[in-house]
Amino acid sequence: MTMISTYPGTAPTRAELDRSPGPVLIEFGAASCGLCRAAQPVIAKALREHPGVRHIKVGDGPGQPLGRSFGVKLWPTLIALRDGLEIARLVRPMSDGPIVKMLASIDGPA
């Protein structure tokens, strides 16, 4: 799956993510966040190596319950799910190596 480049206006619910099949990468951030913008090329590069991972970009901020339900405090935060369960998390990744490693942990045989 290709990388989503913008933060959509709506986010899935926590219940939808908890039921999501297969490998999913949730990216929490904000369009106004400089660190989020700086991380985009390395996230895109890592996702190209794992096309089977579904990418969900979530615009986070005050009053946004999805980020709070995952305990997100800093942006960008990447959360890797497999069949709805959190397997790994990275906060403020600035190189593709850790992201590729995290995606490998969810993309492949269980």
Backbone as JSON, one array per atom type, in Angstrom:
{
  "sequence": "MTMISTYPGTAPTRAELDRSPGPVLIEFGAASCGLCRAAQPVIAKALREHPGVRHIKVGDGPGQPLGRSFGVKLWPTLIALRDGLEIARLVRPMSDGPIVKMLASIDGPA",
  "N": [[0.85, -1.17, 0.0], [0.45, 2.27, -0.65], [1.97, 5.27, 0.68], [0.12, 7.57, 2.62], [-0.27, 10.97, 2.06], [-1.41, 13.25, 3.21], [-3.1, 14.55, 6.12], [-6.13, 13.16, 6.84], [-9.5, 14.45, 7.26], [-11.1, 12.96, 8.93], [-10.82, 10.29, 11.3], [-10.25, 6.79, 11.86], [-12.15, 4.84, 14.24], [-11.22, 3.79, 17.57], [-12.2, 1.24, 18.08], [-12.54, 0.27, 15.46], [-9.86, 0.12, 14.64], [-8.89, -1.71, 16.5], [-10.08, -3.99, 15.53], [-8.94, -4.33, 13.08], [-7.69, -6.19, 10.37], [-4.6, -7.9, 9.68], [-1.38, -6.29, 8.88], [-0.88, -3.0, 10.06], [0.06, 0.38, 9.96], [-0.09, 3.07, 12.02], [0.08, 6.48, 11.87], [0.54, 9.14, 13.86], [0.19, 12.61, 13.97], [0.59, 16.06, 12.96], [-0.3, 18.5, 10.53], [0.89, 20.96, 10.91], [3.19, 20.41, 12.29], [6.6, 20.51, 12.44], [8.5, 18.46, 12.87], [7.0, 16.27, 12.12], [6.64, 16.75, 9.38], [9.32, 16.62, 8.59], [9.84, 13.93, 8.98], [8.48, 12.62, 6.98], [9.77, 11.75, 4.45], [11.37, 9.54, 5.34], [9.51, 7.82, 6.45], [7.97, 7.27, 4.2], [9.89, 5.97, 2.61], [10.4, 3.64, 4.14], [7.86, 2.46, 4.07], [7.68, 1.84, 1.36], [9.26, -0.4, 1.23], [7.69, -2.23, 2.44], [5.07, -3.01, 1.14], [2.75, -4.35, 1.8], [1.73, -3.38, 4.13], [-0.81, -1.59, 5.63], [-1.32, 1.88, 5.68], [-2.24, 4.33, 7.93], [-2.96, 7.58, 8.42], [-3.2, 9.88, 10.98], [-4.53, 12.85, 11.99], [-3.64, 14.51, 14.79], [-4.3, 16.04, 17.98], [-5.37, 18.5, 20.47], [-8.27, 17.4, 22.13], [-8.7, 15.23, 20.52], [-9.68, 12.05, 20.55], [-8.61, 9.56, 19.68], [-5.77, 9.54, 19.57], [-5.28, 9.96, 22.3], [-6.29, 7.6, 23.34], [-4.36, 5.81, 22.61], [-2.27, 6.74, 24.05], [-0.62, 8.72, 22.99], [1.79, 11.24, 23.03], [3.77, 12.77, 21.89], [4.72, 14.0, 18.65], [6.03, 13.04, 15.46], [4.25, 10.01, 16.11], [4.53, 6.62, 15.58], [2.64, 3.73, 15.31], [2.61, 0.31, 15.23], [0.42, -2.14, 14.24], [-0.79, -5.48, 14.38], [-3.27, -7.42, 13.27], [-4.98, -5.88, 14.86], [-3.65, -5.63, 17.29], [-1.25, -3.9, 19.23], [2.07, -3.98, 18.29], [4.52, -2.7, 18.08], [6.13, 0.51, 18.6], [7.17, 3.75, 17.64], [8.6, 6.83, 18.46], [8.99, 9.98, 17.18], [10.67, 9.24, 14.88], [13.62, 9.52, 12.91], [15.09, 8.32, 10.98], [15.06, 5.78, 8.43], [15.72, 3.15, 9.1], [14.94, 2.12, 11.8], [12.17, 2.23, 11.39], [11.73, 0.5, 9.23], [12.52, -1.89, 10.43], [10.56, -2.07, 12.42], [8.25, -2.29, 10.8], [8.81, -4.73, 9.57], [8.35, -6.41, 11.68], [5.63, -6.69, 11.73], [4.81, -7.35, 9.22], [4.42, -10.07, 7.58], [4.6, -13.66, 8.04], [2.65, -14.76, 10.8]],
  "CA": [[0.0, 0.0, 0.0], [1.24, 3.49, -0.72], [1.9, 6.18, 1.82], [-0.86, 8.66, 2.58], [0.55, 12.16, 2.21], [-2.07, 14.31, 3.98], [-3.91, 14.11, 7.26], [-7.54, 13.26, 6.49], [-10.34, 15.14, 8.23], [-11.69, 12.0, 9.88], [-9.96, 9.18, 11.7], [-11.01, 5.6, 12.27], [-12.36, 4.74, 15.69], [-10.34, 2.81, 18.24], [-12.81, -0.07, 17.87], [-12.21, -0.16, 14.1], [-8.45, -0.27, 14.61], [-8.75, -2.95, 17.29], [-10.59, -5.1, 14.71], [-8.34, -4.29, 11.75], [-6.92, -7.39, 10.06], [-3.3, -7.76, 9.05], [-0.44, -5.27, 9.35], [-1.33, -1.61, 9.95], [0.9, 1.4, 10.56], [-0.81, 4.3, 12.33], [0.98, 7.62, 12.02], [-0.08, 10.26, 14.53], [0.94, 13.84, 13.8], [-0.19, 17.24, 12.58], [0.24, 19.19, 9.36], [1.69, 22.1, 11.37], [4.34, 19.9, 13.05], [7.83, 20.45, 11.65], [9.1, 17.12, 12.99], [6.16, 15.37, 11.31], [6.99, 16.99, 7.98], [10.68, 16.13, 8.38], [9.84, 12.46, 9.01], [7.74, 12.05, 5.85], [10.56, 10.95, 3.51], [11.84, 8.26, 5.89], [8.33, 6.97, 6.59], [7.64, 6.83, 2.84], [10.91, 4.99, 2.19], [10.15, 2.39, 4.87], [6.62, 1.86, 3.57], [7.95, 1.27, 0.04], [9.85, -1.72, 1.45], [6.64, -3.09, 3.01], [3.83, -2.6, 0.49], [1.6, -5.05, 2.38], [1.31, -2.7, 5.37], [-1.79, -0.51, 5.46], [-0.89, 3.1, 6.35], [-3.33, 5.21, 8.36], [-2.41, 8.83, 8.93], [-4.19, 10.46, 11.88], [-4.27, 14.2, 12.48], [-3.83, 14.47, 16.23], [-4.29, 17.34, 18.64], [-6.27, 18.61, 21.63], [-9.65, 16.96, 21.94], [-8.75, 14.1, 19.59], [-9.66, 10.9, 21.46], [-7.87, 8.38, 19.22], [-4.39, 9.66, 20.06], [-5.26, 9.78, 23.75], [-6.54, 6.18, 23.65], [-3.09, 5.12, 22.41], [-1.26, 7.36, 24.9], [0.28, 9.53, 22.18], [2.13, 12.52, 23.67], [4.68, 13.5, 21.01], [4.54, 13.73, 17.22], [5.14, 11.97, 15.05], [4.3, 8.71, 16.77], [4.14, 5.53, 14.7], [2.22, 2.54, 16.04], [2.45, -0.84, 14.35], [-0.57, -3.12, 14.7], [-1.01, -6.7, 13.61], [-4.59, -7.95, 13.65], [-5.56, -5.05, 15.9], [-2.85, -5.58, 18.51], [-0.03, -3.11, 19.1], [3.28, -4.79, 18.31], [5.68, -1.83, 18.26], [5.84, 1.95, 18.55], [8.32, 4.64, 17.52], [8.28, 8.23, 18.68], [9.88, 10.9, 16.49], [11.72, 8.57, 14.11], [14.25, 10.41, 11.95], [15.76, 7.52, 9.96], [14.17, 4.71, 7.99], [16.11, 1.85, 9.65], [14.04, 1.65, 12.85], [10.81, 2.06, 10.86], [11.75, -0.74, 8.45], [12.57, -2.99, 11.4], [9.24, -2.15, 13.03], [7.31, -2.81, 9.81], [9.11, -6.15, 9.37], [7.78, -7.16, 12.8], [4.18, -6.92, 11.54], [4.56, -7.69, 7.82], [4.93, -11.4, 7.29], [3.87, -14.72, 8.75], [2.45, -14.56, 12.26]],
  "C": [[0.89, 1.23, 0.0], [1.03, 4.38, 0.51], [0.85, 7.25, 1.58], [-0.09, 9.94, 2.88], [-0.1, 13.29, 3.01], [-2.85, 13.7, 5.15], [-5.37, 14.27, 6.9], [-8.33, 13.93, 7.61], [-10.96, 14.22, 9.27], [-10.7, 10.88, 10.15], [-10.82, 7.97, 12.01], [-11.23, 5.63, 13.79], [-11.38, 3.73, 16.27], [-10.88, 1.41, 18.02], [-12.5, -0.61, 16.47], [-10.76, -0.62, 14.0], [-8.21, -1.55, 15.39], [-9.21, -4.18, 16.52], [-9.89, -5.2, 13.35], [-7.47, -5.52, 11.5], [-5.55, -7.04, 9.46], [-2.45, -6.64, 9.62], [-0.94, -3.85, 9.06], [-0.3, -0.71, 10.63], [0.04, 2.64, 10.77], [0.23, 5.39, 12.57], [0.2, 8.77, 12.63], [0.8, 11.49, 14.35], [0.01, 14.99, 13.48], [0.5, 17.92, 11.41], [1.15, 20.35, 9.77], [2.97, 21.69, 12.1], [5.57, 19.76, 12.14], [8.5, 19.09, 11.71], [8.31, 16.1, 12.18], [6.5, 15.52, 9.83], [8.38, 16.44, 7.67], [10.74, 14.61, 8.3], [9.2, 11.84, 7.77], [8.6, 11.26, 4.86], [11.01, 9.6, 4.06], [10.67, 7.3, 6.11], [7.96, 6.41, 5.21], [8.62, 5.76, 2.36], [10.67, 3.64, 2.85], [8.9, 1.7, 4.35], [6.8, 1.27, 2.18], [8.53, -0.14, 0.17], [8.84, -2.72, 2.0], [5.29, -2.7, 2.43], [2.58, -3.3, 1.04], [1.06, -4.41, 3.65], [0.35, -1.57, 5.01], [-1.37, 0.69, 6.29], [-2.11, 3.96, 6.67], [-2.7, 6.43, 9.01], [-3.51, 9.52, 9.74], [-3.73, 11.84, 12.32], [-4.63, 14.25, 13.96], [-3.8, 15.89, 16.79], [-5.23, 17.34, 19.82], [-7.68, 18.18, 21.26], [-9.8, 15.8, 20.96], [-8.61, 12.8, 20.39], [-8.81, 9.72, 20.99], [-6.43, 8.41, 19.71], [-4.3, 9.44, 21.56], [-5.45, 8.31, 24.11], [-5.28, 5.34, 23.46], [-1.97, 5.71, 23.27], [-0.24, 8.18, 24.14], [0.5, 10.88, 22.86], [3.02, 13.38, 22.79], [4.42, 13.1, 19.57], [5.88, 13.75, 16.52], [5.32, 10.73, 15.93], [3.76, 7.69, 15.78], [3.81, 4.32, 15.55], [1.94, 1.45, 15.03], [1.49, -1.83, 14.98], [-0.52, -4.34, 13.8], [-2.3, -7.31, 14.14], [-5.15, -7.22, 14.86], [-4.78, -4.93, 17.19], [-1.58, -4.76, 18.27], [1.18, -4.02, 19.28], [4.5, -3.92, 18.62], [5.24, -0.37, 18.12], [7.17, 2.7, 18.43], [7.84, 6.07, 17.71], [9.38, 9.07, 18.05], [11.01, 10.19, 15.74], [12.3, 9.52, 13.06], [15.1, 9.66, 10.92], [14.88, 6.33, 9.63], [14.5, 3.36, 8.62], [15.18, 1.34, 10.75], [12.6, 1.42, 12.35], [10.72, 0.77, 10.05], [11.73, -1.94, 9.38], [11.19, -3.18, 12.06], [8.21, -2.74, 12.05], [7.55, -4.3, 9.54], [8.49, -7.0, 10.48], [6.29, -7.44, 12.64], [3.85, -7.44, 10.14], [5.2, -9.04, 7.5], [4.15, -12.43, 8.06], [3.79, -14.43, 10.25], [3.19, -15.59, 13.05]]
}
